[in-house]
Structure formats: structure tokens, C-alpha cells
Amino acid sequence: MSWLSKVRNSVFSLKKRDTPDNLWIKCPSCSEMLFAQEFEANLSVCPRCDYHGRLTAPSRFEALLDEGFSVLATPEVVENPLNFRDTKKYTDRLKAARAANPFPDALTNALGKIDGHKAVLGVQDFKFMGGSMGMAVGAAFVAGVERAIAEKCAYVICTAAGGARMQEGILSLMQMPKTTVATRRLAAAGLPYIVVLTDPTTGGVTASYAMLGDVQIAEPGALVGFAGQRVIQDTIREKLPDGFQRAEYLYDHGMVDMVVHRKDLKATLATLLGYLERKEAQ
């Protein structure tokens, strides 16, 4: 072997310096390359264009609740009640989702305080099977409402869902009336119910508890609707306005009460709770 071959082989055998694969993030809106840690420290909001990225359930809890909150147990439900299988078994899809997420299903509740105001906070995580609404989500929502009633405090829900969970068929659709009845129980108890619509909130979630709040808040740019824009256009055979399912359009047309930047969301919720929470007789 010549000396040139030895030098060449030694150079190409040098190991590539180990670097994290997720060191940088490309903003989906403005295409700016963002340092991942800075993006997360900014509540997953792009510092250049204010694009609001999706947050996980743990990140939501930390952003909105004071220190010392407790995550509530997720109710157990019958899994795979229809013995559903497509390209994979439904049970296998659930196992994969649970392996990639910290909580057992798409909706998780926590009991804590928002700037000193006691509340039960429910968070849907889009990373868990698109935040889809199945029996577990319906049971978790009702459990959150019941805990709020027991604690005599507000129930705040951050929605994020692609709709009903197809693997549970009609049972997933039955969660719509189930959760709607739960919101009526909260109203009967005289307790606030506040909805924070995050990107995306669609399908059966929009058609039930996501649009029944005493106050409807949306994050900037959040997609909120029932069916997709293309489906609606093909049905009515008319071109729809640009951004007609986005938070700002819904605010302009009276479907949401306010659009609130993520950095201001906790303070806004605290102000609303101060107005709405029940004052016990002294």
C-alpha cells in the first residue's frame, strides 16, 4: 500500500463528530432556521414571524400552571372494543403512541393554580394519534369536569385534535353527547368552563366540547373547523375566503371571543378566572 493510500484511508476513517439531530428547527411558516433550545424556551413560538408551534401536554402544563400542580390519573377504559385492525392492530397503534408519549392517551388533566386561581386544566396532545377523540378522551374529559366540580373550581381545556378516533367507530362519536352533558353539569354547578383552541382543532371535538366554553380563546393562526377546506369547497362548489378556518377569521366573525398570544395566555386565563370563579360566602 502506497503512502498516499494510507493517508487517504486514515482521513476517511475519521469519525464524524457527534452532533444532535434536532439541534436546529426550520419554522414551517417563514422557513427561518431556529436553534431548538431557543425555540422551546420561547414556548415554541417563532421569534421572527410569531408562528405558534404545537406544544406537548407536559409543556402546556408547565406554561400555564403554577409550580406544585399534580397530574390526575387517566381513567381506564376498554381498549379496542371493536377489535379493529387496518394495516396494524389498534392495540399495536396504542402501544406505539404510548411509547412515544408521556401519558396514556390524548387528553390528560392536572389540578393546580393559574396565577393563584385554582383550576383543573385539561390538555389534548396532538402527538398522541392526532389528539383523536375516543373513549379514553371522553372519559378523561368527564373526569376533569367531575374533579372541577368536587374542587369547586373552573375547568380549562386546551383542545388539539384531528377529530374522532376511527378505530373506535360509533363509540368515538358517542363521546360528543357525553362530553356535552358534562359541560352542562359544570354550568349547573355555577363553575367556569374556558376553552383554549390550539392548532389544529377539528372534527367531532369542534362539534362538541371545543365550542361550548363560557369563554372561547384561540391561539394565533390556529386551525379550527369541522371538515377540511377542500371537502367544503367540493360540497358547496364555491371558493372559500383565505384563512376562513383560522383563529383570526373566526374572531372577526364572532366564533371566538379573543385571540391571545401564547406568552399572554396564562395572564389572560388568570384575569378571566378572577372574573368568573365562584366567590364563596364569607
VOMAR-477460 format. One record per residue (C-alpha): residue in one letter; z, x, y. Coordinates in nm, 3 decimals, always signed. Layout:
N
+---+---------+---------+---------+
: r :      c3 :      c1 :      c2 :
+---+---------+---------+---------+
: A :       Z :       X :       Y :
...
+---+---------+---------+---------+
END
This chain:
282
+---+---------+---------+---------+
: r :      c3 :      c1 :      c2 :
+---+---------+---------+---------+
: M :  +0.000 :  +0.000 :  +0.000 :
: S :  -0.103 :  +0.141 :  +0.341 :
: W :  +0.145 :  +0.179 :  +0.628 :
: L :  -0.042 :  -0.093 :  +0.818 :
: S :  +0.008 :  -0.339 :  +0.534 :
: K :  +0.379 :  -0.256 :  +0.519 :
: V :  +0.425 :  -0.316 :  +0.893 :
: R :  +0.227 :  -0.639 :  +0.878 :
: N :  +0.426 :  -0.773 :  +0.582 :
: S :  +0.756 :  -0.683 :  +0.743 :
: V :  +0.664 :  -0.859 :  +1.067 :
: F :  +0.553 :  -1.180 :  +0.899 :
: S :  +0.857 :  -1.181 :  +0.671 :
: L :  +1.095 :  -1.207 :  +0.970 :
: K :  +1.280 :  -1.535 :  +0.957 :
: K :  +1.220 :  -1.783 :  +1.233 :
: R :  +1.529 :  -1.820 :  +1.449 :
: D :  +1.712 :  -2.136 :  +1.352 :
: T :  +1.697 :  -2.400 :  +1.627 :
: P :  +1.797 :  -2.766 :  +1.612 :
: D :  +1.509 :  -3.006 :  +1.553 :
: N :  +1.648 :  -3.253 :  +1.809 :
: L :  +1.708 :  -3.013 :  +2.098 :
: W :  +1.462 :  -3.199 :  +2.322 :
: I :  +1.366 :  -3.565 :  +2.363 :
: K :  +1.044 :  -3.700 :  +2.511 :
: C :  +1.101 :  -4.002 :  +2.734 :
: P :  +0.893 :  -4.293 :  +2.596 :
: S :  +0.831 :  -4.419 :  +2.950 :
: C :  +0.746 :  -4.119 :  +3.170 :
: S :  +0.690 :  -3.857 :  +2.894 :
: E :  +0.938 :  -3.619 :  +3.058 :
: M :  +1.091 :  -3.368 :  +2.817 :
: L :  +1.467 :  -3.413 :  +2.833 :
: F :  +1.744 :  -3.195 :  +2.699 :
: A :  +1.900 :  -3.412 :  +2.426 :
: Q :  +2.261 :  -3.344 :  +2.523 :
: E :  +2.197 :  -3.426 :  +2.888 :
: F :  +2.014 :  -3.746 :  +2.789 :
: E :  +2.308 :  -3.859 :  +2.575 :
: A :  +2.558 :  -3.761 :  +2.844 :
: N :  +2.360 :  -3.985 :  +3.082 :
: L :  +2.419 :  -4.283 :  +2.849 :
: S :  +2.067 :  -4.240 :  +2.703 :
: V :  +1.907 :  -4.319 :  +3.039 :
: C :  +1.618 :  -4.104 :  +3.160 :
: P :  +1.726 :  -3.927 :  +3.483 :
: R :  +1.366 :  -3.929 :  +3.612 :
: C :  +1.242 :  -4.286 :  +3.556 :
: D :  +1.564 :  -4.474 :  +3.462 :
: Y :  +1.425 :  -4.574 :  +3.123 :
: H :  +1.712 :  -4.718 :  +2.916 :
: G :  +1.706 :  -4.587 :  +2.561 :
: R :  +1.872 :  -4.762 :  +2.271 :
: L :  +2.239 :  -4.692 :  +2.205 :
: T :  +2.416 :  -4.690 :  +1.871 :
: A :  +2.721 :  -4.909 :  +1.816 :
: P :  +2.971 :  -4.619 :  +1.848 :
: S :  +2.809 :  -4.513 :  +2.176 :
: R :  +2.833 :  -4.869 :  +2.310 :
: F :  +3.200 :  -4.892 :  +2.224 :
: E :  +3.275 :  -4.561 :  +2.394 :
: A :  +3.072 :  -4.653 :  +2.702 :
: L :  +3.225 :  -4.997 :  +2.758 :
: L :  +3.579 :  -4.990 :  +2.618 :
: D :  +3.883 :  -4.804 :  +2.743 :
: E :  +4.041 :  -4.544 :  +2.519 :
: G :  +4.252 :  -4.679 :  +2.235 :
: F :  +4.021 :  -4.956 :  +2.113 :
: S :  +4.016 :  -5.048 :  +1.745 :
: V :  +3.708 :  -5.128 :  +1.537 :
: L :  +3.754 :  -5.452 :  +1.344 :
: A :  +3.671 :  -5.483 :  +0.977 :
: T :  +3.332 :  -5.633 :  +0.896 :
: P :  +3.366 :  -5.948 :  +0.679 :
: E :  +3.236 :  -5.920 :  +0.326 :
: V :  +2.951 :  -6.150 :  +0.225 :
: V :  +2.739 :  -6.199 :  -0.085 :
: E :  +2.473 :  -5.930 :  -0.088 :
: N :  +2.116 :  -6.004 :  -0.191 :
: P :  +2.188 :  -6.376 :  -0.251 :
: L :  +1.818 :  -6.444 :  -0.324 :
: N :  +1.771 :  -6.138 :  -0.546 :
: F :  +1.496 :  -6.036 :  -0.305 :
: R :  +1.260 :  -5.749 :  -0.366 :
: D :  +0.947 :  -5.636 :  -0.186 :
: T :  +0.834 :  -5.275 :  -0.221 :
: K :  +1.204 :  -5.195 :  -0.267 :
: K :  +1.510 :  -5.387 :  -0.375 :
: Y :  +1.705 :  -5.539 :  -0.089 :
: T :  +2.020 :  -5.372 :  -0.224 :
: D :  +1.845 :  -5.035 :  -0.202 :
: R :  +1.745 :  -5.104 :  +0.158 :
: L :  +2.107 :  -5.187 :  +0.241 :
: K :  +2.229 :  -4.866 :  +0.076 :
: A :  +1.979 :  -4.660 :  +0.275 :
: A :  +2.076 :  -4.831 :  +0.601 :
: R :  +2.446 :  -4.776 :  +0.534 :
: A :  +2.389 :  -4.412 :  +0.453 :
: A :  +2.224 :  -4.363 :  +0.793 :
: N :  +2.471 :  -4.567 :  +0.998 :
: P :  +2.849 :  -4.558 :  +1.057 :
: F :  +2.911 :  -4.931 :  +0.999 :
: P :  +2.829 :  -5.155 :  +0.700 :
: D :  +2.589 :  -5.391 :  +0.881 :
: A :  +2.407 :  -5.456 :  +1.206 :
: L :  +2.692 :  -5.624 :  +1.400 :
: T :  +3.034 :  -5.468 :  +1.448 :
: N :  +3.329 :  -5.585 :  +1.659 :
: A :  +3.602 :  -5.391 :  +1.834 :
: L :  +3.919 :  -5.503 :  +2.009 :
: G :  +4.008 :  -5.322 :  +2.327 :
: K :  +4.007 :  -5.335 :  +2.704 :
: I :  +3.729 :  -5.314 :  +2.960 :
: D :  +3.887 :  -5.152 :  +3.266 :
: G :  +4.217 :  -5.310 :  +3.166 :
: H :  +4.082 :  -5.654 :  +3.072 :
: K :  +4.138 :  -5.736 :  +2.706 :
: A :  +3.825 :  -5.838 :  +2.518 :
: V :  +3.659 :  -5.841 :  +2.179 :
: L :  +3.330 :  -5.654 :  +2.203 :
: G :  +3.054 :  -5.714 :  +1.950 :
: V :  +2.763 :  -5.470 :  +1.928 :
: Q :  +2.438 :  -5.510 :  +1.737 :
: D :  +2.284 :  -5.180 :  +1.634 :
: F :  +1.904 :  -5.181 :  +1.618 :
: K :  +1.913 :  -4.875 :  +1.393 :
: F :  +2.055 :  -5.088 :  +1.112 :
: M :  +1.747 :  -5.267 :  +0.975 :
: G :  +1.628 :  -5.351 :  +1.326 :
: G :  +1.955 :  -5.526 :  +1.407 :
: S :  +1.830 :  -5.816 :  +1.195 :
: M :  +2.047 :  -6.126 :  +1.164 :
: G :  +2.161 :  -6.202 :  +0.812 :
: M :  +2.473 :  -6.348 :  +0.656 :
: A :  +2.679 :  -6.040 :  +0.742 :
: V :  +2.580 :  -6.058 :  +1.110 :
: G :  +2.663 :  -6.429 :  +1.124 :
: A :  +2.999 :  -6.372 :  +0.957 :
: A :  +3.079 :  -6.081 :  +1.192 :
: F :  +2.992 :  -6.291 :  +1.498 :
: V :  +3.218 :  -6.576 :  +1.386 :
: A :  +3.496 :  -6.328 :  +1.302 :
: G :  +3.464 :  -6.178 :  +1.650 :
: V :  +3.491 :  -6.522 :  +1.810 :
: E :  +3.793 :  -6.613 :  +1.596 :
: R :  +3.967 :  -6.288 :  +1.688 :
: A :  +3.898 :  -6.352 :  +2.057 :
: I :  +4.049 :  -6.699 :  +2.025 :
: A :  +4.355 :  -6.555 :  +1.846 :
: E :  +4.394 :  -6.288 :  +2.115 :
: K :  +4.322 :  -6.540 :  +2.396 :
: C :  +4.060 :  -6.313 :  +2.545 :
: A :  +3.687 :  -6.302 :  +2.612 :
: Y :  +3.415 :  -6.230 :  +2.360 :
: V :  +3.142 :  -5.997 :  +2.485 :
: I :  +2.832 :  -5.939 :  +2.273 :
: C :  +2.565 :  -5.672 :  +2.319 :
: T :  +2.256 :  -5.803 :  +2.140 :
: A :  +1.974 :  -5.595 :  +1.991 :
: A :  +1.767 :  -5.749 :  +1.715 :
: G :  +1.417 :  -5.787 :  +1.579 :
: G :  +1.505 :  -6.137 :  +1.455 :
: A :  +1.627 :  -6.290 :  +1.130 :
: R :  +1.652 :  -6.079 :  +0.815 :
: M :  +1.357 :  -6.180 :  +0.599 :
: Q :  +1.525 :  -6.064 :  +0.276 :
: E :  +1.776 :  -6.349 :  +0.309 :
: G :  +1.524 :  -6.624 :  +0.381 :
: I :  +1.664 :  -6.960 :  +0.487 :
: L :  +2.019 :  -6.824 :  +0.463 :
: S :  +1.947 :  -6.591 :  +0.754 :
: L :  +1.811 :  -6.881 :  +0.961 :
: M :  +2.128 :  -7.081 :  +0.893 :
: Q :  +2.318 :  -6.822 :  +1.095 :
: M :  +2.164 :  -6.972 :  +1.409 :
: P :  +2.358 :  -7.303 :  +1.397 :
: K :  +2.662 :  -7.123 :  +1.253 :
: T :  +2.691 :  -6.885 :  +1.547 :
: T :  +2.605 :  -7.160 :  +1.796 :
: V :  +2.900 :  -7.367 :  +1.671 :
: A :  +3.122 :  -7.059 :  +1.709 :
: T :  +3.028 :  -7.029 :  +2.079 :
: R :  +3.129 :  -7.395 :  +2.126 :
: R :  +3.470 :  -7.319 :  +1.975 :
: L :  +3.513 :  -7.036 :  +2.224 :
: A :  +3.422 :  -7.273 :  +2.510 :
: A :  +3.666 :  -7.535 :  +2.380 :
: A :  +3.940 :  -7.272 :  +2.392 :
: G :  +3.855 :  -7.205 :  +2.758 :
: L :  +3.762 :  -6.843 :  +2.693 :
: P :  +3.469 :  -6.650 :  +2.845 :
: Y :  +3.160 :  -6.564 :  +2.643 :
: I :  +2.943 :  -6.294 :  +2.802 :
: V :  +2.609 :  -6.177 :  +2.664 :
: V :  +2.454 :  -5.838 :  +2.736 :
: L :  +2.086 :  -5.844 :  +2.639 :
: T :  +1.962 :  -5.500 :  +2.539 :
: D :  +1.625 :  -5.376 :  +2.420 :
: P :  +1.499 :  -5.548 :  +2.214 :
: T :  +1.650 :  -5.894 :  +2.165 :
: T :  +1.406 :  -6.123 :  +1.987 :
: G :  +1.359 :  -6.393 :  +1.724 :
: G :  +1.644 :  -6.605 :  +1.590 :
: V :  +1.906 :  -6.408 :  +1.782 :
: T :  +1.739 :  -6.506 :  +2.109 :
: A :  +1.709 :  -6.864 :  +1.982 :
: S :  +2.084 :  -6.887 :  +1.920 :
: Y :  +2.385 :  -6.695 :  +2.048 :
: A :  +2.197 :  -6.448 :  +2.269 :
: M :  +2.107 :  -6.718 :  +2.524 :
: L :  +2.431 :  -6.919 :  +2.520 :
: G :  +2.658 :  -6.700 :  +2.731 :
: D :  +2.862 :  -6.819 :  +3.025 :
: V :  +2.700 :  -6.520 :  +3.197 :
: Q :  +2.373 :  -6.361 :  +3.085 :
: I :  +2.333 :  -5.993 :  +3.169 :
: A :  +2.029 :  -5.782 :  +3.081 :
: E :  +1.976 :  -5.408 :  +3.092 :
: P :  +1.676 :  -5.287 :  +3.296 :
: G :  +1.348 :  -5.308 :  +3.109 :
: A :  +1.498 :  -5.484 :  +2.806 :
: L :  +1.251 :  -5.681 :  +2.596 :
: V :  +1.386 :  -6.033 :  +2.547 :
: G :  +1.192 :  -6.312 :  +2.381 :
: F :  +1.137 :  -6.522 :  +2.072 :
: A :  +0.786 :  -6.445 :  +1.948 :
: G :  +0.577 :  -6.143 :  +2.043 :
: Q :  +0.337 :  -6.148 :  +2.335 :
: R :  +0.026 :  -6.122 :  +2.116 :
: V :  +0.139 :  -6.414 :  +1.899 :
: I :  +0.198 :  -6.631 :  +2.206 :
: Q :  -0.135 :  -6.538 :  +2.363 :
: D :  -0.323 :  -6.616 :  +2.041 :
: T :  -0.141 :  -6.950 :  +2.018 :
: I :  -0.191 :  -7.078 :  +2.373 :
: R :  -0.517 :  -6.884 :  +2.426 :
: E :  -0.418 :  -6.768 :  +2.772 :
: K :  -0.340 :  -6.427 :  +2.912 :
: L :  +0.028 :  -6.383 :  +2.990 :
: P :  +0.169 :  -6.212 :  +3.301 :
: D :  +0.250 :  -5.843 :  +3.276 :
: G :  +0.609 :  -5.785 :  +3.169 :
: F :  +0.680 :  -6.155 :  +3.119 :
: Q :  +0.934 :  -6.078 :  +2.844 :
: R :  +1.110 :  -5.801 :  +3.031 :
: A :  +1.454 :  -5.833 :  +3.190 :
: E :  +1.328 :  -5.826 :  +3.549 :
: Y :  +1.075 :  -6.106 :  +3.491 :
: L :  +1.341 :  -6.318 :  +3.319 :
: Y :  +1.578 :  -6.262 :  +3.610 :
: D :  +1.312 :  -6.364 :  +3.863 :
: H :  +1.255 :  -6.686 :  +3.665 :
: G :  +1.620 :  -6.778 :  +3.613 :
: M :  +1.666 :  -6.698 :  +3.245 :
: V :  +1.927 :  -6.426 :  +3.303 :
: D :  +2.193 :  -6.409 :  +3.572 :
: M :  +2.169 :  -6.040 :  +3.653 :
: V :  +2.003 :  -5.713 :  +3.556 :
: V :  +2.260 :  -5.434 :  +3.551 :
: H :  +2.206 :  -5.059 :  +3.517 :
: R :  +2.393 :  -4.911 :  +3.224 :
: K :  +2.609 :  -4.690 :  +3.444 :
: D :  +2.734 :  -5.002 :  +3.625 :
: L :  +2.774 :  -5.223 :  +3.320 :
: K :  +3.140 :  -5.157 :  +3.246 :
: A :  +3.247 :  -5.220 :  +3.606 :
: T :  +3.036 :  -5.537 :  +3.620 :
: L :  +3.190 :  -5.670 :  +3.299 :
: A :  +3.540 :  -5.593 :  +3.429 :
: T :  +3.468 :  -5.784 :  +3.750 :
: L :  +3.335 :  -6.084 :  +3.559 :
: L :  +3.633 :  -6.084 :  +3.323 :
: G :  +3.863 :  -6.078 :  +3.621 :
: Y :  +3.694 :  -6.394 :  +3.748 :
: L :  +3.661 :  -6.575 :  +3.415 :
: E :  +3.955 :  -6.486 :  +3.195 :
: R :  +4.219 :  -6.749 :  +3.149 :
: K :  +4.532 :  -6.697 :  +3.355 :
: E :  +4.841 :  -6.789 :  +3.158 :
: A :  +5.107 :  -6.994 :  +3.338 :
: Q :  +5.378 :  -6.773 :  +3.474 :
+---+---------+---------+---------+
END
